[in-house]
């Protein structure tokens, strides 16, 4: 009888402690993360911009496209401002970071580009939701390049890129263009980020060296300027995809509380 009572009391105590622990555990704060990137767009080619944000919850209005009222890109003072229209929100990969699970959500915006070069050095995504909540999220740098008539002096067949050998940082260090023929000498090269790149040419490839900076960069267009004044574009291309992006980009991550 005593043995039976001992097991019953023990079971009650264990169950009670489990209930107390379950209801007493601290609530995880709802948070959003952004990573500072360089966004390079060509006004004649790119009609949308994809912005990845990371959430540690699945049930927030910010990931429900029907709850979005308006959005725009701007600098810190809003003296530069571009209205954008949300087209879609897509679920991306999941990552473990800071002892929490984060889900990537890709916000796809349609934007009206300009007939001239445009730059926002420190670019924010500004959101207004149906609830009235507003968010101002730092996303990185934005470059919009305008190109006039283009030529095809370079007959190329292959693109590849690599990161810096001693770095896990998700930023292109060098791009290789394999080519068949080059009709006119190249005068300068850029990758749509407003900064001229150094380059080397041999009989089979063009090696473009990307300047270092504290922003992620894995998707860029290539703009080739020739000695005859003409320009050729190699369209925006994603060179590599990281599966542990948050862990490798801690210094570039900004955290926001979700209302």
N, C-alpha and C positions, 0 to 999 in steps of 0.2 A: 504493500500500500504506500509506504513512504517513498519507495523508488518511483512509483507511478506519479505521485504528487511532485516529486523532484523534477521529472521530465516535463510535466505540465507547466510548472512555475518557470522553468528555464525557457520553454518555448514562448510563454507569454512575455517574459522579460526581453528576449531576443527580438521578438516581433515589435514590441513597444519601442525598443531602441532604434530599430530600423525605421519605424515611422517618424520618430523624432529627428533622426539624421536626414531623412528625405525632405521633410518640411523645413528643416532648419538650415539647409545648405544655402549659401549666398547665391543670389540671382546674378547670372552673368550679364554684364552691361551690354546693351545692343550697340555695336560699333560698325563703322565703315572705314576701310583703308583705301587710300589712293597711292599710286607710285608715280613719281615724276619721270616723264618721258619726253623725248623730242618727237613732235608730230610734224612731218614734212608732207605737204600736199601740193599738187599741181592744179591750178585753177581750171584748165581745160580738160583734165582727166578725172579728178577725184570729186565725187558728188557727196560723199559721206565721210564722217570721221568716227572711228570706233574707239570708245573710251572704256577701259576695264576698271571696275571698282570691285572691292572685296567686302563681303558681309559675313558676320558670324551668326546670322539668323536667316530664316527662310520666309518669314511672315510679315515683312515690312512693306509699307506703301511705296517705298522708293523703288522696289523691283516689280511694281505693278504699273505697266505703261498707261493703263486707264486712269491712274491717279495723278498723272503728271499734267500740269497746267501750262508751264512755259519753261524755257531754258535759253541761256545765252553763254557765250564765251567772252571773257574780258580780262583786262589786266587788273591789278590790285585796286586802282582808283576808278575803274570803269570808264576811263577816258577813251579806251579802245574797246569796242564791243561788237560782237557778231551774233545775231539771232540764229538759233538752230532749232530744228524740228525733230522731235523724237520719232523714229521710224519703227524701232524694235528694241527689245531687251532680250539677250540670249544668255542662257546659262553656260558657264565655262567649266574649267577644272576646279578641283578641290585641293586645298593645301593645308598642311599643319604649320602653324606659326604662333609663337608666344603661348604655347600650350592650349591653343584653341584650333578648331577647324574652320577654315574660311572658304567660301565659295565665290568664284569669280563670276561677275555679271557684266556682260559686254553691252554697253549703251551705244546704240547706233543712231547717229544724228545726221540728218540732211542739212547741209549748209549752203548758203549763197556765197560763192567765191567772187573774187574781184578781178578786174582787168589790169591789175598792177601787183607788185610784190607787197606782201603784208606780213608783219611779224608782231607777235605778242611774247615778249621775253619771259614773263612770269604769268602763265595763263591759268585762269580759274574757270571751272564749270559752275554756273549758277543755276540752281533748280528751284522751282516753286511747285509744291504739291497741292492737291485738291483740299487737303486739311488746312492749308495756310502755312505749313512748315516750309521754311526756306533753308537751302544748303549752299554753301560756297566752298568748293572743293578745288584744291590746287592740283593740277594735272601735269604741269611741266612747261615746255616751250612749244609755241606754234609758229610754223613758217608756211606761208602760202606763196608759191612762185607762179608768176605769169610768164608764159612763153608765147612768142609770136610764131610765125611760120617755121616749121621744123624741116630738117634735112635728114638724109640717111647715108652720110659719108662713111659711117662705121657699119660694116656687115658683121654682126656678132652672133654667137650661137650658144653661149654658156655663161651662167652667172653663179658665183659662189662667194661665200664670205666666212670669216673666222673672227673669234674674239681674241683679245690679248692673251698670250700663252700663259702668263702667270696670274691671271685674273678669272674669277667666277662671275664677274660683273657682266650683266647681259647688255653689252654694247658692242656694236660692230667695230672692229679694229682695222680690217682690211677687206676690200672687195676685189675679186678677180673677174675680169671680163675676158672670156675666150672669144677670139674673133678670126674671121677669114680674111678680110681686107679693110684697109683704111685709106680713103681717097685723099683726104686733106689733113694736114697736121693738126693735132689738138692743141689749143692754146691754154685752156683751163678746164677744170672739172670741179663740180660741186655735187652734193647729194641732197639738195633741196633744203638744207638746214641753214642757209645764209652764210655758211663758212666755206671758203675755197679750200680744196683738198690738194695735197701733193700727189703725184702719180708717176709711175714708171711704165714704159712701153717696151716690149720685146716683140719678136716675130709672131708670137702666138697669143699673148695676153696683155691686158692693161691692168696694172695693180694700183688701186686707189687706197691711199692711207687716210683714215678717218681721224680727225682731231679728237683727243680725249676730252671728256666733259663729265659732269656729275649728273647725267641723265641716262635713262635707258634708251637704247636705239637698236632696233632689229628690223625695221621696215622703212625703206627709203626709196625715192626715185633717184636716178642718176642723170645729171645734166651735163652734157658735153658741149663745150664752146670751141669752135674751130677758127683757124687763122683767117678764113675768108669772111668772118662775121656771122656765120650761120650757127644754128643750135640743134642738137639732137637729144631727144629724151628717151631714156629707158625707164619704163613705168614703175610705179611703186611695187616693191616686191618684199615679202617677208622672208628673211634669210635663215632664221632659226626660231624655234619655239622652246621656251623653258618650261619645265614641269615643277620646279621648286623656286619660283620667281620671288616670292616674299622672303624666303630665307636668304637669298643671295642679294637682296636689295634693301636690307634693313635701314640703312642710312638715308634712303630715298622715300621711305614710307611715311605717310602722314595719317594720323588717326583722328577720326571724327566720331562724336557721340550721336547716335540716332535718337530722334525725339519719339 
